[in-house]
């Protein structure tokens, strides 16, 4: 699949997962929302990487790529905001975060996604 096609695929998945996350949060299903939020985040990062001709497969490669983006624009605090997405990913398995913290971290993740879209 061409870079442009992969970028579009990842952006479409980002949108799909974001919509699912919003619906799950509205229903109060925070556990499932956590994973959709993580999915939306990962797909946006993969879209940016694909635009640059880079393929990201593992969680570690996504985190390393975010660190590189952070080096390019440190004023966006991408590594710090990305930590909220990672914590929600962990919370999908652990279910230990209270609803209000899930919502606050989701707000941070939305900011993160808006900020990384600047790289597109």
C-alpha distance (Angstrom), angle and dihedral (degrees) to the residues before:
residue distance angle dihedral
X1 . . .
X2 3.80 . .
X3 3.78 120.3 .
X4 3.81 91.7 -109.2
X5 3.81 90.8 51.6
X6 3.79 93.0 48.2
X7 3.79 91.0 48.6
X8 3.81 90.6 52.3
X9 3.82 91.4 46.8
X10 3.80 91.9 53.5
X11 3.81 92.6 45.5
X12 3.80 90.3 51.0
X13 3.81 90.4 50.7
X14 3.79 90.2 48.3
X15 3.79 89.7 55.6
X16 3.79 93.0 45.6
X17 3.81 93.9 49.7
X18 3.82 91.6 44.7
X19 3.82 90.9 55.0
X20 3.80 91.1 47.8
X21 3.81 90.5 49.3
X22 3.81 92.2 52.0
X23 3.81 91.7 49.3
X24 3.81 92.7 47.3
X25 3.80 92.3 48.4
X26 3.80 90.1 50.2
X27 3.83 89.0 53.5
X28 3.79 91.6 47.5
X29 3.82 93.4 -115.1
X30 3.78 94.7 138.7
X31 3.79 96.5 162.9
X32 3.80 93.8 59.8
X33 3.81 91.7 38.1
X34 3.81 89.0 58.1
X35 3.77 92.6 62.7
X36 3.80 94.2 44.6
X37 3.80 89.5 51.5
X38 3.79 89.4 51.2
X39 3.80 90.3 46.9
X40 3.80 92.1 51.5
X41 3.79 89.8 50.1
X42 3.80 95.0 47.9
X43 3.80 92.5 47.3
X44 3.81 92.3 52.2
X45 3.80 90.9 51.3
X46 3.80 90.3 47.7
X47 3.82 89.5 51.0
X48 3.81 91.6 55.2
X49 3.78 91.3 46.2
X50 3.81 91.8 48.0
X51 3.80 90.2 52.0
X52 3.80 86.3 57.5
X53 3.80 91.9 47.4
X54 3.80 93.8 -105.8
X55 3.80 124.1 131.2
X56 3.80 117.4 -149.1
X57 3.79 118.4 -165.0
X58 3.79 111.2 155.9
X59 3.78 131.2 56.0
X60 3.79 89.4 -116.3
X61 3.80 92.4 55.3
X62 3.81 90.4 51.4
X63 3.81 91.5 51.5
X64 3.81 91.9 46.8
X65 3.80 90.7 50.4
X66 3.82 90.8 50.7
X67 3.80 87.6 52.6
X68 3.82 90.0 54.0
X69 3.80 90.9 49.7
X70 3.80 88.3 49.1
X71 3.81 89.2 53.7
X72 3.82 88.5 54.0
X73 3.81 94.1 49.9
X74 3.82 109.4 15.4
X75 3.80 91.5 167.3
X76 3.84 88.8 72.5
X77 3.85 93.2 63.5
X78 3.80 90.4 -139.4
X79 3.80 96.7 162.7
X80 3.79 91.5 51.1
X81 3.80 94.0 47.6
X82 3.81 92.1 43.4
X83 3.81 87.8 60.2
X84 3.82 88.2 68.1
X85 3.81 90.7 57.1
X86 3.79 90.6 48.5
X87 3.80 91.5 49.8
X88 3.81 90.4 52.7
X89 3.80 89.4 50.0
X90 3.81 88.9 54.5
X91 3.79 90.3 45.4
X92 3.80 89.8 59.2
X93 3.81 86.6 68.7
X94 3.80 99.1 33.9
X95 3.83 104.7 33.2
X96 3.78 93.6 -157.5
X97 3.83 102.0 127.4
X98 3.81 118.6 97.4
X99 3.81 115.9 -120.4
X100 3.80 94.0 -108.5
X101 3.80 91.6 55.9
X102 3.80 91.3 48.2
X103 3.81 88.4 53.6
X104 3.82 93.4 46.8
X105 3.78 91.7 49.1
X106 3.79 90.3 47.1
X107 3.81 88.2 55.4
X108 3.82 88.1 53.6
X109 3.80 90.4 48.5
X110 3.81 90.9 51.4
X111 3.82 88.2 53.9
X112 3.80 89.2 47.9
X113 3.82 91.5 52.5
X114 3.83 91.8 47.7
X115 3.79 89.4 50.2
X116 3.78 97.0 48.1
X117 3.81 90.6 48.3
X118 3.81 84.7 72.5
X119 3.81 86.6 73.7
X120 3.80 91.5 61.8
